[in-house]
Protein backbone atom coordinates (compact mmCIF):
# COMPACT_ATOMS: atom_id res chain seq x y z
CA UNK A 1 0.00 0.00 0.00
CA UNK A 2 1.43 3.38 -0.98
CA UNK A 3 0.21 6.77 0.17
CA UNK A 4 1.32 10.08 -1.30
CA UNK A 5 1.39 13.51 0.26
CA UNK A 6 -0.30 16.29 -1.71
CA UNK A 7 2.59 17.57 -3.82
CA UNK A 8 3.20 17.58 -7.52
CA UNK A 9 3.27 14.11 -9.04
CA UNK A 10 6.97 14.40 -9.93
CA UNK A 11 8.00 15.13 -6.32
CA UNK A 12 5.44 12.98 -4.53
CA UNK A 13 6.83 11.31 -1.42
CA UNK A 14 5.60 7.96 -0.22
CA UNK A 15 4.46 7.92 3.37
CA UNK A 16 6.81 5.01 4.05
CA UNK A 17 9.79 7.30 3.50
CA UNK A 18 8.68 10.06 5.87
CA UNK A 19 9.86 10.47 9.43
CA UNK A 20 7.47 11.65 12.17
CA UNK A 21 9.22 15.04 12.05
CA UNK A 22 8.41 15.39 8.33
CA UNK A 23 4.80 14.34 8.91
CA UNK A 24 4.47 16.98 11.65
CA UNK A 25 5.96 19.59 9.28
CA UNK A 26 3.28 18.73 6.73
CA UNK A 27 0.53 18.96 9.37
CA UNK A 28 1.96 22.34 10.49
CA UNK A 29 0.87 23.76 7.13
CA UNK A 30 -2.78 23.13 8.01
CA UNK A 31 -3.11 22.88 11.81
CA UNK A 32 -2.09 25.69 14.17
CA UNK A 33 -0.77 24.63 17.56
CA UNK A 34 -1.53 21.14 18.89
CA UNK A 35 2.17 20.24 18.70
CA UNK A 36 1.92 17.31 21.08
CA UNK A 37 -1.13 15.89 19.30
CA UNK A 38 0.48 16.23 15.88
CA UNK A 39 3.61 14.48 17.10
CA UNK A 40 1.62 11.61 18.65
CA UNK A 41 -0.42 11.15 15.48
CA UNK A 42 2.73 11.27 13.32
CA UNK A 43 4.42 8.59 15.42
CA UNK A 44 1.27 6.43 15.33
CA UNK A 45 1.03 6.82 11.56
CA UNK A 46 4.70 5.92 11.07
CA UNK A 47 4.32 2.88 13.34
CA UNK A 48 1.28 1.76 11.35
CA UNK A 49 3.20 1.98 8.08
CA UNK A 50 6.06 -0.04 9.57
CA UNK A 51 3.69 -2.68 10.98
CA UNK A 52 2.07 -3.13 7.57
CA UNK A 53 5.40 -4.37 6.23
CA UNK A 54 5.57 -7.24 8.75
CA UNK A 55 4.84 -10.87 7.97
CA UNK A 56 1.22 -11.93 8.47
CA UNK A 57 1.98 -13.98 11.58
CA UNK A 58 3.76 -11.19 13.37
CA UNK A 59 1.38 -8.47 12.16
CA UNK A 60 -1.67 -10.35 13.47
CA UNK A 61 -0.30 -10.21 17.00
CA UNK A 62 0.70 -6.55 17.14
CA UNK A 63 -1.44 -4.71 14.58
CA UNK A 64 -3.90 -2.26 16.17
CA UNK A 65 -7.06 -1.62 14.22
CA UNK A 66 -7.76 2.03 15.09
CA UNK A 67 -6.31 5.25 16.41
CA UNK A 68 -8.42 6.86 19.13
CA UNK A 69 -8.13 10.60 19.68
CA UNK A 70 -9.81 11.95 22.78
CA UNK A 71 -10.09 15.43 24.19
CA UNK A 72 -12.46 18.32 24.73
CA UNK A 73 -14.45 19.92 21.94
CA UNK A 74 -12.62 22.36 19.71
CA UNK A 75 -9.02 21.19 20.10
CA UNK A 76 -8.50 19.98 16.53
CA UNK A 77 -9.10 16.21 16.56
CA UNK A 78 -11.26 16.31 13.44
CA UNK A 79 -8.92 18.66 11.59
CA UNK A 80 -5.91 16.41 12.23
CA UNK A 81 -7.91 13.37 11.06
CA UNK A 82 -9.03 15.17 7.89
CA UNK A 83 -5.50 16.22 7.02
CA UNK A 84 -4.19 12.69 7.55
CA UNK A 85 -6.95 11.28 5.37
CA UNK A 86 -5.84 13.47 2.47
Secondary structure, DSSP 8 states (H G I E B T S, - for coil): ---B-SS-GGG--BGGG--HHHHHHHHHTT--S-HHHHHHHHHHHHHHHHHTTS-HHHHHHH----------TTSSHHHHHHHHH-
